[in-house]
Amino acid sequence: MTERENTAADGPDQEDEEVRRGQEERLRKVWAAPKGWRYWSAVNNTEVGIWYTAAAFGFMLFAGVLALTMRVQLAVPENDFLTATFYNQVYTLHGTVMMFLFAVPIFEAVAIILLPEMLGARDLPFPRLSAFGFWCFRIGGVFVAGSIFFDAAPNAGWFMYPPLTTDERYTPGYGPDIWLLGLSFIEIASLAAAVELIVGTLKCRPPGMRLNLMPLYAWYVLVVAGMILFAFPPLIAGDILFELERMFDWPFFDPSRGGDPVLWQHLFWIFGHPEVYIVFLPAIALVAMIVPTFAQRPILGYSWIVLAAVGTGFISFGLWVHHMYTTGLPAISLGFFSAASEAVAIPTGVQIFVFLATLLTGRVIFSVPMLFVAGALATFVIGGLTGVMVALAPFDWQAHDTYFVVAHLHYVLIGGMLFPLMAGVYYYWPIIGARKLSDRLGRIAFWLMFVGFNVAFLPMHWAGLMGMPRRVWTYPEALGVGISNLVSSVGAFVFASGVMVIVWDVLRPRGREPYAKRNPWNAGTLEWLARMPAESWGVRSVPVISSRYPLWEQPNFVDDVDKGRFYLPDAEEMKRETLVTTVLDGKPLLCLRVPGPSFMPMIAAIMTGAVFIFATFHWWTLTITAMVLSIASIIIWLWRGTAQIPEKAEKDVGLGLKLPLYKSGPDSIGWWAMFITMTGDATAFVGLIFGYFYFFTIHADFPPPTAVGPGVFWPSIALLLFASAWTAALFARILNRAGRVGPARGLMAAGSVASLAASATLLWGPFTNGLDPSAHVYPATVWVLAIWTAVHGGVGGLMLGYCLARSYADRMTHEYDIDISNVALYWHFAGGTALVTVATLAYFPMLM
Amino acid sequence: MNRLILEPTEVGVINGACAEFCGTAHAQMGFRVVVVPETEFTEYVRAQAQPAAVPESEGLDLFIRNGCAACHAIRGTPADGVVGPDLTHLASRRTIGAGIVPTTVENIADFVASPDHFKPGIEMPAFGMLPKDEIAQIAAWLGSLE
């Protein structure tokens, strides 16, 4: 951009230093984090991202200590350092914490910090949702991890297979409940982050950044967040069935009453296998940012890597049965899943070859991040090769549940996730800490970790092939794996010392060490616009992008951004603002007012957490109280913080562009968030429906011919009522838009009443026919589907009532109608859910 | 229910281990497959089908009196419990407690006194409160049930 263009616009004179200083002061003030105890009400992506990252690393260190105690126990045969019962808690928590409290959350945490910076956005679209997710994670994490200090931790493995875990005799106490409820709560936080990151990637890119100009990291975020959206809900559905069996004896997994323990394995691994890629891809995303910088050239094969990432995401949903080769499934299934498991090596290989080719064609600058990247690729390839071995069913039958698999999965996870993450820590630390981490300590840490890792895990391949099973607290001397285990234990401590070197490097006092220079690695992407130390506002002005590496390829770029020659260089109204653009082309659509600090997300998270924690201990009165308070706090949060009517319809965002401050429908971010959330919700519902038809498939007669169902009459009435509520919501939106506020209000009220009546009628069917959910799996399945749908009716009724109140309070008008627009969208999903439920429960049995 | 069918090709003892996590004592769920010529196998099956050759001893009396029979069966005696393993031919087994220790009278006595010491999480209560000589008598008697 030239100066001539800039002066042509009738905005402020960006060449005047006085003007710029005033703008910077306003921006700094608007985006500053709150001080004192109010600091914890911060919601900006920088603060929340850093808390999130620190918490996830804290959990990693905790799970690492658990791993070391296991290695001490296993160092010599027949050791008694840990008792069997305690060891079982330790190994269960090690897996659970590493997966649920470190590997997945660290992706969300790092993406919350980096994504807005890479997209030249000032914040993510829903900062308070990020904060809510963080507090949920923190509370749930401490609850699950802390249980071990009370000798009450889950003790049946991170996979929780029934019947071991559903039978009070084998797993007395609250362990499995803590696992199920604590993690369900954290899964909600993960889904919140997924919604946030998808909308952030699709709608908050800078002008001109078309999809094919996005940094690769953003592509990976999009793929992974999409995977979370489809992988976590089946687990939530499984958790619901599981907890109903544990608490109320509904026999979903009990074969003596028609249930099937293998259903849990399906639901768990439909989540569990994509999970591996949910963990792996974001780490590879860091590699995709680091490699071009240190090769000092753009990535080779950008489209290949995007296709490979998307391909991996798709294929990863078709592999789950390779965790179940020994459950006795038909050979044809094994053949299919074995082939799919081999196939995933192809897109994974593409990504690795793209990195190697980029390095080969560039001039590689060797540094600590590159060292970790090189170590990661080597380690991951070894893990990948053993993966191809265990993907073959006959080999897996031999290696299944032995230390061979332990070695394989650690090569994959540490090579594919931890080493790239450490590369990312060394690479991105200047953005957080304004200084580079120590080159010397980094090298020491890398070699300790790399050597320690291989010493610890390479011998496990042999231990496994010699017959050492997984998840054992000890082994007999006669097995002959004593030496191999001793070596592994020594390696584990060497590895841990490497981790401690990094911890020291991050935490050590810096004294007067000077700040790093800006863009210290000479990278090409937007996040390196950050000043050292970084300003709270993110970017000085939101740039126009025409290249994948604007810092390398767009002339005079940094100076233009710094002098505020792009969009939003000021905060005239003292409000936090960022740009919303179109999904495909990145055309400016809207100037989004982003909410500022608030304690409401934290309060709502505490209340929601209380629901899950009280339910774990069956304190029902407290649970219901917490549930009411949780709903109330969410409503207060929404009422005061969302869909606020701006003081003017549009504003000048710079460069002579005027943008609206409020939009509803598909142009708004809230509509997208609702759409994405409900997609996840529908996936969980599909998980429950899958349960119904799974039982139909495995039983010769399901529903059992003697069983009484919910009947046809009451479900049909319920369906009619659901349909009227759905129609009412739809027409309320249309009439309100058309300015006929009175009739619209009438429809909102009628729809609200109809949906509550629909829910009650749907439950009346099974109730009046006396369906006993603990008698057999059929009534249990009917009840769970009816309750799921009834809850959606209840929530839909509440939403319509909320819209009515907003309308009366003049917070929603015919022009400013985000609330009813999003609620109508909700009703499309709720109506669909009701239709499928009634069709399945009432009409499907008539076909037989 | 899955069935695993193995076809032995050579005579000998083959070790196995429980692979899927099965509860507290998962590490100690070993088993042995003893492969013998067919005639020897037929003889073994015939011998195992016989009721116990109960030797004259106070052991049986103590066994019944202390309630062991509530869980264990010994065919040919009034002991007919079904919760715990059948002990009719205990002495003909190579190991006790699913491969933990060799079947000796001493090991049987220690096992009866504190089973939890051998196998954490076991449902059998400890009988360490019985007088030592009673445990020894029971163990000696069980150890003679070929």
Interface residues (C-beta under 8 A of the other chain):
Chain A: T83 A84 T85 N88 N155 A156 G157 Y161 L164 Y170 T326 T327 G328 H400 D401 T402 G467 P469 R470 R471 V472 W473 T474 Y475 P476
Chain B: N2 N15 A17 C18 A19 E20 F21 C22 G23 T24 A25 H26 A27 G30 P120 G121
